[in-house]
């Protein structure tokens, strides 16, 4: 197979289902707010760092997915967990990987919230300011739970999310080979000979082609759905799994497949 990771190809070519206008720096969709930014760093010549985050609404809200899925620059979703809630850690990846995005991990040293109680500093009262309330809540929890789970920033939840780091690295291990230099990503496949029949409603499939061929299947519905492929694939992350063409997707779940060499 031809190695697509050639210097003549772009780093990653993203093929969306329809042309998209660039999003403004800040826009609102109902109660959903999304922000995209860009910054130049002197220590990394020629590189522009882009990021994005969404606040207030949980990732399972369909308005969020529609608002940010086709943002042309590479977007690192950062959900404001101080306000939003998720059913489980996998929700963050269900709503990002099929659109060639990968969420930010809040990590590092624990955020204690103690700087919201420095003597001599006049803070807005808790009953009038969300951030004063949130930071002091983190401080009180940290005092009573010195062994965690910790919060890792003002955007993090209180208590912290003990499964966040392990879940992040588990999905990152599967995602990195899919987006190596030279990859072509085809998002939201609809009419494709990959499948024996048209995909059901609320099922999204995206293809990632480099030295291997990957197929991402996402089930955004509340019921299990089985997707039948015309070619044989292997389920990534399951070393003992045999090649197959039938893929049961649990409700609100994500599966990454790799084309079988057989």
Rosetta silent file (secondary structure, phi, psi, omega in degrees, C-alpha in Angstrom):
SEQUENCE: XXXXXXXXXXXXXXXXXXXXXXXXXXXXXXXXXXXXXXXXXXXXXXXXXXXXXXXXXXXXXXXXXXXXXXXXXXXXXXXXXXXXXXXXXXXXXXXXXXXXXXXXXXXXXXXXXXXXXXXXXXXXXXXXXXXXXXXXXXXXXXXXXXXXXXXXXXXXXXXXXXXXXXXXXXXXXXXXXXXXXXXXXXXXXXXXXXXXXXXXXXXXXXXXXXXXXXXXXXXXXXXXXXXXXXXXXXXXXXXXXXXXXXXXXXXXXXXXXXXXXX
SCORE:     score description
SCORE:     0.000 S_00000001
   1 L     0.000  137.027 -179.429    0.000    0.000    0.000 S_00000001
   2 L   -63.847  135.599  177.612    1.266    3.430   -0.896 S_00000001
   3 L   -78.090  113.605 -177.406    2.500    5.428    2.079 S_00000001
   4 L   -80.130  -10.570 -178.894    0.293    8.513    2.208 S_00000001
   5 L   -79.272   64.321 -176.724    2.537   10.239    4.737 S_00000001
   6 L  -101.867  147.801  179.399    4.390   12.094    1.992 S_00000001
   7 L   -66.718  -15.158  179.202    5.932   15.542    2.309 S_00000001
   8 L   -82.225  -10.895 -179.819    3.986   16.535   -0.798 S_00000001
   9 L   -97.951  154.792  174.460    0.709   16.065    1.044 S_00000001
  10 L   -64.052  163.250 -179.870   -0.761   18.419    3.635 S_00000001
  11 L   -54.636  -53.949  173.424   -0.340   17.471    7.246 S_00000001
  12 E  -142.928  129.369  176.716   -3.964   16.364    7.435 S_00000001
  13 E  -101.568  120.923 -177.586   -6.577   16.799    4.711 S_00000001
  14 E  -106.713  123.564  179.930  -10.073   17.110    6.117 S_00000001
  15 E  -112.115  105.380 -179.806  -13.006   16.464    3.795 S_00000001
  16 L   -88.647  162.631 -177.445  -16.275   17.686    5.322 S_00000001
  17 L   -69.405  -17.563  179.699  -19.690   16.807    3.892 S_00000001
  18 L  -155.871  152.967  177.233  -20.328   20.393    2.768 S_00000001
  19 L   -58.436  146.981 -178.103  -18.403   23.672    2.446 S_00000001
  20 L  -132.080  135.021  172.117  -18.327   25.629    5.675 S_00000001
  21 L   -75.680  147.758  177.692  -17.859   29.289    6.404 S_00000001
  22 L   -63.336  138.373  179.374  -15.357   30.079    9.120 S_00000001
  23 L   -74.272  148.968  174.242  -17.033   30.542   12.464 S_00000001
  24 L   -67.174  167.826 -179.020  -16.775   33.928   14.159 S_00000001
  25 L   -61.274  -32.486  178.205  -14.566   34.230   17.202 S_00000001
  26 E  -144.524  133.024  179.997  -17.599   34.001   19.444 S_00000001
  27 E  -147.256  160.908 -175.197  -21.110   32.872   18.588 S_00000001
  28 E  -127.558  140.248  178.848  -24.205   31.736   20.430 S_00000001
  29 E  -131.894   94.066 -174.364  -26.637   28.909   19.741 S_00000001
  30 L    64.042 -123.623  177.992  -29.524   29.104   22.183 S_00000001
  31 L   -93.609    5.955  179.565  -27.921   28.681   25.605 S_00000001
  32 E   -91.630  132.215  175.332  -24.785   27.247   24.026 S_00000001
  33 E  -121.304  130.158  177.441  -21.731   29.458   23.730 S_00000001
  34 E  -124.766  143.169 -178.488  -18.714   28.433   21.695 S_00000001
  35 E  -132.297  132.770  175.654  -15.449   30.319   21.400 S_00000001
  36 E  -119.206  140.683 -178.083  -12.632   29.810   18.946 S_00000001
  37 E  -139.334  166.984  178.812   -9.262   31.479   19.317 S_00000001
  38 E  -148.075  142.008  179.603   -5.835   31.712   17.759 S_00000001
  39 E  -145.056  142.125  174.125   -2.503   32.856   19.114 S_00000001
  40 E   -98.237  135.150  179.369    1.017   33.194   17.717 S_00000001
  41 L  -113.987  129.997 -176.142    3.875   32.126   19.977 S_00000001
  42 L   -64.505  -29.490 -176.465    7.347   33.592   19.484 S_00000001
  43 L   -82.321   -1.719  177.389    9.068   30.389   20.585 S_00000001
  44 L  -130.182   78.142 -174.801    7.377   28.358   17.841 S_00000001
  45 L   -56.215  136.557  175.343    8.066   30.212   14.575 S_00000001
  46 L    77.750    2.817 -178.004    5.510   29.759   11.858 S_00000001
  47 L  -111.367  133.227  173.919    3.055   27.978   14.114 S_00000001
  48 E  -112.182  125.710 -177.994   -0.369   29.252   15.025 S_00000001
  49 E   -94.658  126.038 -178.837   -1.989   27.522   17.957 S_00000001
  50 E  -116.192  147.402  178.291   -5.748   27.124   17.721 S_00000001
  51 E  -149.862  169.335  175.441   -8.156   26.041   20.373 S_00000001
  52 E  -157.961  151.164  174.155  -11.835   26.053   21.098 S_00000001
  53 E  -147.128  155.124  178.994  -14.108   25.413   24.011 S_00000001
  54 E  -123.574  148.153 -175.464  -17.798   25.163   24.650 S_00000001
  55 E  -129.947  162.942  169.836  -19.606   25.997   27.819 S_00000001
  56 L    77.909  -53.344 -175.168  -22.859   25.479   29.668 S_00000001
  57 L   -94.618  143.554  177.297  -24.466   22.699   27.647 S_00000001
  58 L   -68.261  158.042 -175.880  -23.468   19.020   27.967 S_00000001
  59 L   -64.500  -21.768 -179.748  -21.904   17.375   24.885 S_00000001
  60 L   -75.346   -7.288  176.191  -24.980   15.233   24.307 S_00000001
  61 L   -69.228  119.683 -175.679  -26.944   18.381   23.436 S_00000001
  62 H   -61.481  -23.503  179.646  -27.341   18.133   19.602 S_00000001
  63 H   -65.602  -34.433  178.759  -26.981   21.909   19.228 S_00000001
  64 H   -66.539  -46.116 -179.213  -23.385   21.707   20.401 S_00000001
  65 H   -59.270  -46.103 -179.469  -22.483   18.989   17.918 S_00000001
  66 H   -66.509  -32.749 -175.481  -24.035   20.871   15.009 S_00000001
  67 H   -71.376  -35.042 -170.193  -22.418   24.151   16.061 S_00000001
  68 H  -116.297   -6.193 -170.401  -18.811   22.990   16.182 S_00000001
  69 L   -65.939  -29.897 -176.112  -18.476   19.814   14.105 S_00000001
  70 L  -110.550   22.113  176.666  -17.436   21.553   10.864 S_00000001
  71 L   -64.326  120.615 -170.123  -15.255   24.329   12.257 S_00000001
  72 L   -58.576  -46.860  178.071  -12.494   24.469    9.655 S_00000001
  73 L   -68.044  158.865  175.222   -9.460   24.943   11.958 S_00000001
  74 L   -64.146  127.403 -175.551   -8.445   22.067   14.165 S_00000001
  75 L  -115.328  133.182  173.178  -10.474   22.439   17.338 S_00000001
  76 L  -104.398  100.963 -178.685   -9.629   21.117   20.778 S_00000001
  77 L   -65.999  135.809  175.508  -12.966   20.963   22.603 S_00000001
  78 L  -131.709   97.484 -178.032  -12.777   21.960   26.245 S_00000001
  79 E   -74.292  134.139  179.268  -16.078   21.480   27.993 S_00000001
  80 L   -77.185   91.963 -175.332  -16.626   23.760   30.970 S_00000001
  81 L   -74.869   -7.208  174.760  -17.152   21.038   33.553 S_00000001
  82 L   -68.104  -21.427 -178.175  -17.747   23.608   36.279 S_00000001
  83 L  -120.241  -38.591 -174.758  -21.246   23.979   34.809 S_00000001
  84 L   -84.558  163.057  174.384  -21.853   21.075   32.439 S_00000001
  85 L  -130.572  153.194  177.391  -22.414   17.425   33.287 S_00000001
  86 L  -129.450  151.580  179.017  -21.711   14.274   31.285 S_00000001
  87 L   -66.816  -38.371  177.171  -23.179   10.781   31.522 S_00000001
  88 L  -163.916  169.423 -175.878  -19.654    9.318   31.492 S_00000001
  89 L   -63.088  -27.790 -178.248  -16.146   10.224   30.322 S_00000001
  90 L   -66.331  -20.007  179.413  -16.647    8.523   26.948 S_00000001
  91 H   -58.265  -35.862 -178.570  -19.194   11.200   25.991 S_00000001
  92 H   -62.817  -33.709 -176.481  -16.360   13.673   25.340 S_00000001
  93 H   -87.824  -30.683  175.035  -14.846   11.363   22.710 S_00000001
  94 H   -57.681  -36.280 -175.265  -18.156   10.318   21.189 S_00000001
  95 L   -97.218    3.562 -178.071  -18.724   13.936   20.172 S_00000001
  96 L  -122.821  -48.362 -173.962  -15.199   14.781   19.023 S_00000001
  97 H   -58.570  -42.417  179.529  -13.351   11.867   17.359 S_00000001
  98 H   -61.641  -15.871 -179.627  -15.837   11.390   14.463 S_00000001
  99 H  -113.143   25.479  177.423  -15.164   15.040   13.522 S_00000001
 100 L    55.162   45.168  175.347  -11.357   14.857   13.771 S_00000001
 101 L  -128.078  159.070  179.169  -11.293   16.640   17.088 S_00000001
 102 L  -146.267  128.124 -172.029   -9.876   15.538   20.430 S_00000001
 103 L   -70.698  157.485  178.548  -10.803   16.992   23.825 S_00000001
 104 L   -78.550  140.350  174.112   -8.461   18.749   26.193 S_00000001
 105 L   -96.303  122.072  172.508   -7.289   16.932   29.322 S_00000001
 106 L   -83.525  115.627 -173.520   -7.386   19.012   32.490 S_00000001
 107 L  -152.424 -165.124 -178.381   -4.367   17.758   34.438 S_00000001
 108 L    99.931 -146.562  177.103   -1.182   18.819   36.192 S_00000001
 109 L   -77.005  146.689  178.912   -1.103   19.866   39.839 S_00000001
 110 L   -58.567  142.221  174.320   -4.424   19.832   41.687 S_00000001
 111 L   -90.917  116.718 -172.808   -6.387   23.069   41.681 S_00000001
 112 L   -92.923  -20.614 -177.711   -7.201   23.764   45.327 S_00000001
 113 L    78.798    1.525 -173.538   -9.337   26.895   44.999 S_00000001
 114 H   -66.605  -21.033 -178.968   -7.503   28.479   47.931 S_00000001
 115 H   -74.808    0.031  172.348   -6.796   31.696   46.035 S_00000001
 116 H   -92.289    8.743  179.963  -10.457   32.557   46.401 S_00000001
 117 L  -136.677   29.763 -179.141   -9.875   33.002   50.141 S_00000001
 118 L   -71.408  126.980  179.556   -6.701   35.122   50.387 S_00000001
 119 L   -59.731  139.063  177.847   -6.861   37.427   53.432 S_00000001
 120 L    89.227  -10.608  178.471   -7.129   41.102   52.555 S_00000001
 121 L   -96.018  132.224  179.726   -8.557   40.479   49.064 S_00000001
 122 L   -92.416  113.190 -179.187  -12.128   41.617   48.503 S_00000001
 123 L  -103.641  153.297  171.629  -14.030   38.994   46.505 S_00000001
 124 L   -60.422  143.680 -179.905  -17.553   39.194   45.110 S_00000001
 125 L   -62.839  148.269 -176.742  -19.934   37.473   47.542 S_00000001
 126 L   -57.785  -38.005 -177.092  -20.694   33.824   46.826 S_00000001
 127 L   -69.146  -10.806 -179.343  -24.408   34.477   46.429 S_00000001
 128 L  -117.489   -8.335 -174.701  -23.649   36.885   43.560 S_00000001
 129 L  -134.650  120.494 -177.884  -20.636   35.345   41.821 S_00000001
 130 H   -62.544  -43.430 -172.844  -20.439   31.840   40.356 S_00000001
 131 H   -71.099  -34.912  173.306  -16.631   31.654   40.320 S_00000001
 132 H   -60.849  -45.235  178.754  -16.228   32.671   43.941 S_00000001
 133 H   -61.313  -46.085 -175.542  -18.720   29.957   44.853 S_00000001
 134 H   -65.369  -47.573 -177.624  -17.067   27.352   42.617 S_00000001
 135 H   -64.564  -39.565  179.485  -13.491   27.986   43.787 S_00000001
 136 H   -71.257  -30.420  174.312  -14.466   27.974   47.452 S_00000001
 137 H   -64.332  -43.059  177.253  -16.417   24.780   46.939 S_00000001
 138 H   -61.987  -41.161  179.656  -13.264   23.194   45.485 S_00000001
 139 H   -63.472  -44.272  179.638  -11.255   24.453   48.479 S_00000001
 140 H   -64.253  -39.576  178.750  -13.696   23.020   51.001 S_00000001
 141 H   -67.156  -41.206  179.575  -13.732   19.675   49.183 S_00000001
 142 H   -62.064  -39.046  179.259   -9.937   19.615   49.000 S_00000001
 143 H   -64.230  -39.094 -177.501   -9.703   20.246   52.742 S_00000001
 144 H   -90.093  -11.876  179.409  -12.031   17.356   53.550 S_00000001
 145 L  -134.366   69.652 -176.007  -10.688   15.002   50.845 S_00000001
 146 L   -63.694  -18.040  178.700   -6.886   15.448   50.759 S_00000001
 147 L   -97.004    9.663  176.166   -6.480   12.236   48.736 S_00000001
 148 L    89.468 -173.464    6.548   -8.831   13.361   45.973 S_00000001
 149 L   -69.850  141.979 -174.500  -10.388   13.041   43.516 S_00000001
 150 L   -91.492  154.803  165.898   -8.894   16.417   42.633 S_00000001
 151 L   -92.120  151.737 -175.991  -10.091   19.226   40.404 S_00000001
 152 L  -125.829   37.822  176.900   -7.542   20.478   37.868 S_00000001
 153 L   148.733  167.870 -179.848   -8.658   23.985   37.067 S_00000001
 154 L   -66.108  -24.037  179.386  -11.522   26.438   37.315 S_00000001
 155 L   -83.711   -4.880 -176.521  -13.206   24.695   34.367 S_00000001
 156 L   -85.602  165.794 -179.684  -13.146   21.349   36.145 S_00000001
 157 L   -82.383  166.419  173.259  -15.927   19.795   38.172 S_00000001
 158 L  -136.225  116.848    0.579  -16.094   19.516   41.928 S_00000001
 159 L   -64.942  170.762  178.393  -15.514   16.795   42.994 S_00000001
 160 L   -70.000  179.681 -175.537  -12.960   15.927   40.316 S_00000001
 161 L  -110.954   98.887 -173.418  -13.330   13.176   37.712 S_00000001
 162 L   -64.323  -22.652 -178.399  -11.250   10.147   38.747 S_00000001
 163 L   -94.265   -0.772 -172.404  -11.669    8.378   35.372 S_00000001
 164 H   -62.540  -48.183 -175.019  -10.751   11.389   33.205 S_00000001
 165 H   -66.598  -47.962 -178.872   -7.030   10.705   32.772 S_00000001
 166 H   -62.104  -39.832  179.750   -7.282    6.953   32.113 S_00000001
 167 H   -66.767  -40.478  178.501  -10.113    7.489   29.623 S_00000001
 168 H   -57.605  -50.834 -175.836   -8.165   10.235   27.843 S_00000001
 169 H   -71.572  -29.573  176.734   -5.085    8.071   27.290 S_00000001
 170 H   -64.589  -45.949  179.159   -7.131    5.047   26.266 S_00000001
 171 H   -73.346  -33.869  179.349   -8.802    6.990   23.448 S_00000001
 172 H   -62.746  -38.467  179.190   -5.611    8.882   22.554 S_00000001
 173 H   -61.295  -34.258  178.643   -3.800    5.588   21.946 S_00000001
 174 H   -80.852  -32.317 -173.207   -6.495    4.664   19.403 S_00000001
 175 H   -78.958  -38.010 -173.133   -6.770    8.132   17.862 S_00000001
 176 H   -57.136  -44.520  179.075   -3.122    8.988   17.172 S_00000001
 177 H   -64.344  -22.369 -178.058   -2.528    6.417   14.380 S_00000001
 178 H   -74.236  -21.884 -172.526   -5.668    7.680   12.640 S_00000001
 179 H  -124.466   32.444  176.820   -4.350   11.230   12.221 S_00000001
 180 L   -68.332  162.509 -179.454   -0.677   10.767   11.403 S_00000001
 181 L   -52.809  135.378 -179.227    0.848   13.111    8.752 S_00000001
 182 L    95.008    0.037 -177.886   -0.649   12.497    5.335 S_00000001
 183 E   -72.177  140.776  169.304   -4.033   11.359    6.606 S_00000001
 184 E  -109.233  126.767 -178.561   -7.184   12.072    4.624 S_00000001
 185 E  -113.331  124.874  179.120  -10.286   12.308    6.803 S_00000001
 186 E  -112.016  111.301 -170.176  -13.756   11.896    5.286 S_00000001
 187 L   -99.044  141.107  178.695  -16.380   13.056    7.763 S_00000001
 188 L    55.749   61.352  175.420  -20.016   11.994    7.972 S_00000001
 189 L   -62.748  136.188  179.703  -20.015    9.362    5.245 S_00000001
 190 L  -120.313  -76.560  177.860  -23.512    8.891    3.831 S_00000001
 191 L   -87.575  100.244 -174.921  -23.670    7.151    0.464 S_00000001
 192 L  -143.419  143.574  176.737  -20.754    4.759    0.704 S_00000001
 193 L   -81.521    9.470  171.042  -20.009    1.220   -0.397 S_00000001
 194 L   -67.060  -27.066 -169.869  -18.499    0.629    3.043 S_00000001
 195 E  -117.220  148.417 -178.701  -21.979   -0.319    4.258 S_00000001
 196 L   -73.342  -23.608  176.152  -24.511   -2.913    3.179 S_00000001
 197 L  -150.495  167.551 -177.701  -27.319   -0.407    3.590 S_00000001
 198 L   -59.657  140.363 -178.274  -27.817    3.256    4.305 S_00000001
 199 L   -64.881  140.872  178.044  -26.827    4.200    7.842 S_00000001
 200 L   -65.991  165.862  176.910  -29.719    4.603   10.291 S_00000001
 201 L   -61.065  142.303  178.461  -30.673    7.965   11.730 S_00000001
 202 L    70.963   14.749  171.505  -28.332    9.257   14.452 S_00000001
 203 E  -109.990  126.012  179.755  -25.478    7.018   13.286 S_00000001
 204 E  -116.638  135.700  176.966  -22.382    8.864   12.054 S_00000001
 205 E  -126.889  137.147  176.053  -19.473    7.243   10.222 S_00000001
 206 E  -133.714  145.148 -179.681  -16.163    8.875    9.279 S_00000001
 207 E  -110.944  141.566  178.829  -13.196    7.442    7.392 S_00000001
 208 E  -128.805  115.971 -174.495   -9.495    8.111    8.069 S_00000001
 209 E  -118.274  121.430  169.934   -7.044    6.947    5.407 S_00000001
 210 L  -140.053 -123.835  174.684   -3.250    6.923    5.709 S_00000001
 211 L   -72.114  -16.320  174.013   -1.050    3.817    5.656 S_00000001
 212 L  -124.866  172.718  176.606   -4.086    2.090    7.131 S_00000001
 213 E  -120.948  121.987 -178.515   -7.805    2.600    6.697 S_00000001
 214 E  -115.403  146.231  176.738   -9.889    3.415    9.776 S_00000001
 215 E  -128.087  123.889  179.136  -13.640    3.654   10.129 S_00000001
 216 E  -104.025  127.019  178.391  -15.206    5.481   13.076 S_00000001
 217 E  -116.455  127.868 -179.709  -18.786    4.573   13.989 S_00000001
 218 E  -127.295  129.205  178.313  -20.753    6.723   16.435 S_00000001
 219 E  -107.325  108.750 -179.405  -24.211    5.984   17.757 S_00000001
 220 L   -96.093    6.294 -179.430  -25.929    9.145   19.017 S_00000001
 221 L   -90.437  174.104 -179.804  -29.271    7.437   19.587 S_00000001
 222 L   -95.901   14.111 -179.167  -30.667    6.012   22.798 S_00000001
 223 L  -136.329  157.183  177.742  -30.870    2.433   21.520 S_00000001
 224 L   -69.629  139.905  179.428  -28.429   -0.225   20.308 S_00000001
 225 E  -134.203  140.831  176.578  -27.903   -0.295   16.532 S_00000001
 226 E  -107.090  127.895  177.908  -25.992   -2.810   14.397 S_00000001
 227 E  -107.028  130.213  179.347  -24.009   -1.538   11.397 S_00000001
 228 E  -105.089  126.022  177.927  -23.071   -4.015    8.637 S_00000001
 229 E  -102.894  152.478  179.395  -19.938   -3.328    6.584 S_00000001
 230 E   -83.807  -16.198  179.261  -19.159   -4.740    3.165 S_00000001
 231 E  -116.860  160.900 -178.614  -15.483   -5.154    4.044 S_00000001
 232 E   -84.379  132.286  178.586  -13.809   -6.916    6.900 S_00000001
 233 E  -128.749  165.368  172.683  -12.556   -4.761    9.789 S_00000001
 234 E  -115.746  140.866  176.682  -10.947   -5.243   13.173 S_00000001
 235 E   -78.292  118.598 -179.602  -12.163   -3.487   16.322 S_00000001
 236 L   -68.584  145.792 -179.630   -9.324   -1.283   17.586 S_00000001
 237 L    84.117    3.846  179.054   -8.402   -1.660   21.229 S_00000001
 238 L  -129.816   83.490 -172.988   -9.456   -5.317   21.283 S_00000001
 239 L   -57.595  -30.961 -176.346   -6.357   -7.396   20.457 S_00000001
 240 L   -88.361   -2.243 -176.188   -8.185  -10.728   20.655 S_00000001
 241 L   -70.999  140.933  177.720  -11.063   -9.631   18.410 S_00000001
 242 L   -88.304  155.120  175.601  -11.530  -11.478   15.121 S_00000001
 243 L   -58.374  148.453 -178.848  -12.175   -9.694   11.809 S_00000001
 244 E  -157.172  175.446  178.463  -15.851   -9.055   11.162 S_00000001
 245 E  -129.716    0.454 -179.528  -18.495   -7.200    9.174 S_00000001
 246 E  -120.273  125.887 -170.780  -21.217   -6.812   11.834 S_00000001
 247 E  -130.850   97.336  175.532  -20.805   -4.125   14.502 S_00000001
 248 E   -71.502  126.632  179.190  -23.318   -3.745   17.352 S_00000001
 249 E  -111.361  117.201  176.527  -23.159   -0.210   18.723 S_00000001
 250 L   -64.769  161.913  178.062  -24.542    0.332   22.206 S_00000001
 251 L   -56.119  134.636  177.984  -26.627    3.440   22.813 S_00000001
 252 L    49.993   60.592 -178.870  -24.470    6.583   22.796 S_00000001
 253 E  -137.499  164.622 -176.823  -21.238    4.760   22.052 S_00000001
 254 E  -128.876  140.254  177.266  -18.220    5.040   19.776 S_00000001
 255 E  -136.494  136.848  177.221  -16.270    2.336   17.943 S_00000001
 256 E  -113.119  124.631 -179.049  -13.048    2.611   15.932 S_00000001
 257 E  -113.353  151.714  176.877  -12.418   -0.030   13.263 S_00000001
 258 E  -126.991  133.463 -176.299   -9.288   -0.791   11.242 S_00000001
 259 E   -57.125  131.629 -179.571   -9.396   -2.528    7.869 S_00000001
 260 L   -74.777  138.145  178.549   -8.469   -6.169    8.197 S_00000001
 261 L   -69.840  -17.257 -177.827   -5.476   -7.271    6.095 S_00000001
 262 L   -74.260    0.000    0.000   -7.287  -10.501    5.259 S_00000001
